[in-house]
Amino acid sequence: MATTPRAPWKRPNPRKRAGKKSRHLSASRKSAAKASARRAGRPYPNLVDNMRMASKASKKKAAKKRPPAKKTGPKRAVKKGVRKASKRKDSKKAAPKGRAKAGRKKPREKDPEGGLTAAGRSAFARRDGAHLKPGVTKTLSEMTPQDMRRKGSWAVRFYGRKKLPALVDDQGRPTRHALSAHAWGEPVPRTVAAARRIAAKGERLLQRYRRIKQKT
């Protein structure tokens, strides 16, 4: 009779059992695990989310270590004159393509007014598998319960933490942390008091979201 496998949180850590040190997820993998948890409706990633990101990281490392496959096959005899002519033709054809690529600008990933552009969100999705969405800029009457949860969670995470990052630089310009408020339809905070007001608004949105969920 086959025994059912135990849940991963009930099994001992295989690395400790083998006498190896535990590995930690990188910052990008942590953000991907958080995104996976949000898609599943969880506020924080659980063990399964972290294990999935760790397995992806180990697969990528194994793929990098694997040597490239050598091309094997019969070589066709080519005359010297024909080979030189084909090289000249190839160089002429490749030249305009190279110039076109050099002149093409890379799309901007960070919005200068705050937050990420659509190209930036797509880049995160390719690199980390994160499905980032643009900030909620609707008025309270237009917000859905999910909009309230997203905006409230952002406001508390960014401006409700105990120690805030710098809001202005040495020249008095707002930092990227402060500019993120613009992407969510809020005034850019330059003082701690202004940042705390945004955090308090986020708390009220989360309370409103919880009341709506309790009614339904």
C-alpha positions in Angstrom: 0.0 0.0 0.0 1.5 3.3 -1.1 2.0 5.9 1.6 0.9 9.5 1.0 3.8 12.0 1.1 3.9 14.3 4.0 3.3 18.1 3.6 6.6 20.0 3.1 6.3 21.9 6.4 6.1 18.5 8.3 9.3 17.2 6.7 12.8 17.9 8.1 15.0 20.4 6.1 16.9 18.2 3.7 19.9 20.6 3.6 20.3 20.5 7.4 20.0 16.7 7.3 22.8 16.6 4.8 25.0 19.0 6.9 24.7 21.9 4.4 24.0 25.5 5.0 20.5 26.9 4.3 20.3 29.2 1.2 18.3 32.4 1.2 16.2 33.8 -1.6 17.5 36.8 -3.5 15.6 40.1 -3.4 14.1 39.5 -6.8 12.9 36.0 -5.9 11.4 37.4 -2.7 9.4 39.9 -4.7 8.3 37.2 -7.1 7.1 35.0 -4.1 5.2 38.0 -2.8 3.6 38.5 -6.2 2.6 34.8 -6.3 1.0 35.1 -2.9 -1.0 38.2 -3.9 -2.3 36.4 -7.0 -3.5 33.6 -4.8 -5.2 36.1 -2.4 -2.7 35.7 0.4 -1.2 38.8 2.1 2.2 37.2 2.6 4.0 34.4 0.8 3.9 30.9 2.5 6.4 28.1 2.4 5.1 26.7 -0.9 5.6 30.1 -2.6 9.2 30.3 -1.3 9.9 26.7 -2.3 8.6 27.4 -5.9 10.9 30.4 -6.2 13.9 28.5 -4.8 13.3 25.6 -7.3 13.2 28.1 -10.2 16.5 29.7 -9.0 18.2 26.2 -8.8 17.0 25.3 -12.3 18.5 28.5 -13.7 21.8 27.9 -12.0 21.9 24.3 -13.4 21.1 25.6 -16.9 24.0 28.1 -16.6 26.5 25.4 -15.5 25.5 23.0 -18.3 28.0 23.3 -21.2 26.5 24.3 -24.6 25.9 21.4 -27.0 28.4 21.0 -29.8 27.1 21.1 -33.4 28.1 17.9 -35.2 27.5 17.1 -38.8 29.2 16.7 -42.1 31.0 19.7 -43.5 30.4 20.6 -47.0 33.3 21.5 -49.2 33.2 25.1 -50.3 35.5 26.7 -52.8 37.7 29.6 -51.6 36.3 32.1 -54.1 32.7 31.3 -53.2 33.4 31.6 -49.5 35.0 35.0 -49.8 32.1 36.3 -52.0 29.5 35.1 -49.5 31.3 36.8 -46.6 31.3 40.1 -48.5 27.6 39.7 -49.2 26.8 38.9 -45.6 28.8 41.9 -44.3 26.9 44.2 -46.7 23.5 42.8 -45.6 24.4 42.9 -41.8 25.7 46.5 -41.9 22.3 48.4 -42.1 20.8 46.1 -39.5 23.6 46.9 -37.0 23.1 50.6 -37.6 19.4 50.4 -37.1 19.8 48.5 -33.8 22.4 51.0 -32.5 20.0 53.9 -33.2 17.1 52.2 -31.5 16.4 53.6 -28.0 15.7 51.3 -25.1 12.2 52.0 -23.6 12.3 53.8 -20.3 11.4 51.4 -17.4 11.1 54.0 -14.6 8.5 56.8 -14.9 10.4 60.1 -14.1 7.3 61.3 -12.2 7.2 58.2 -10.0 6.6 54.4 -10.3 7.2 52.1 -13.3 6.2 52.5 -16.9 4.4 49.7 -18.8 7.8 48.7 -20.2 9.2 48.5 -16.7 6.3 46.3 -15.5 6.8 44.0 -18.5 10.6 43.8 -17.7 9.8 42.7 -14.1 7.4 40.1 -15.4 10.1 38.7 -17.7 12.9 38.7 -15.1 11.1 37.7 -11.9 7.6 36.4 -13.0 6.0 39.3 -11.1 2.7 40.6 -12.4 2.8 44.2 -11.3 -0.1 46.5 -11.9 -0.3 50.3 -12.2 -1.1 52.2 -9.1 -4.8 53.0 -8.1 -5.5 56.7 -8.9 -9.3 56.5 -8.7 -11.4 58.5 -6.2 -12.9 56.7 -3.2 -16.4 56.5 -4.8 -14.9 54.8 -7.9 -12.8 52.2 -6.1 -13.7 48.5 -5.9 -12.9 46.6 -2.7 -9.8 45.2 -4.4 -8.7 48.7 -5.3 -9.1 49.7 -1.6 -7.0 46.7 -0.5 -4.2 47.4 -3.0 -3.9 51.1 -2.3 -4.2 50.7 1.4 -1.6 48.0 1.5 0.8 50.1 -0.6 0.3 53.2 1.6 1.0 51.3 4.8 4.0 49.4 3.4 5.6 52.5 1.9 4.9 55.2 4.4 3.7 53.4 7.6 7.0 51.7 8.4 8.8 52.6 11.6 11.9 54.1 9.9 11.2 55.9 6.6 13.8 56.1 3.8 14.9 59.6 2.7 12.1 61.5 1.1 14.3 64.3 -0.4 18.0 64.2 -1.6 20.8 66.6 -0.8 19.5 69.1 -3.4 16.0 69.0 -2.0 14.5 67.0 -4.8 12.1 64.1 -4.0 13.6 60.6 -4.0 12.1 57.6 -5.9 10.5 56.5 -2.7 8.6 59.8 -2.3 7.8 59.9 -6.1 5.9 56.6 -5.9 3.1 58.5 -4.3 2.4 60.2 -7.6 1.9 56.9 -9.3 -0.9 56.2 -6.8 -2.6 59.6 -7.2 -1.3 61.0 -3.9 0.7 64.2 -3.3 4.5 63.6 -3.2 5.5 63.8 0.5 8.6 65.8 1.4 8.2 65.5 5.1 7.7 62.6 7.5 4.3 64.1 8.6 3.1 64.2 5.0 4.1 60.5 4.5 2.3 59.5 7.7 -0.9 61.2 6.4 -0.8 58.9 3.4 -0.2 55.9 5.6 -3.2 56.9 7.8 -5.3 57.1 4.6 -4.2 53.6 3.7 -5.2 52.3 7.1 -8.7 53.8 6.6 -8.9 52.1 3.2 -8.0 48.7 4.6 -10.6 49.1 7.4 -13.2 50.0 4.8 -12.2 46.9 2.7 -12.5 44.6 5.8 -16.0 45.9 6.6 -17.2 45.3 3.1 -15.7 41.8 3.1 -17.4 41.0 6.4 -20.8 42.0 5.0 -20.4 39.8 2.0 
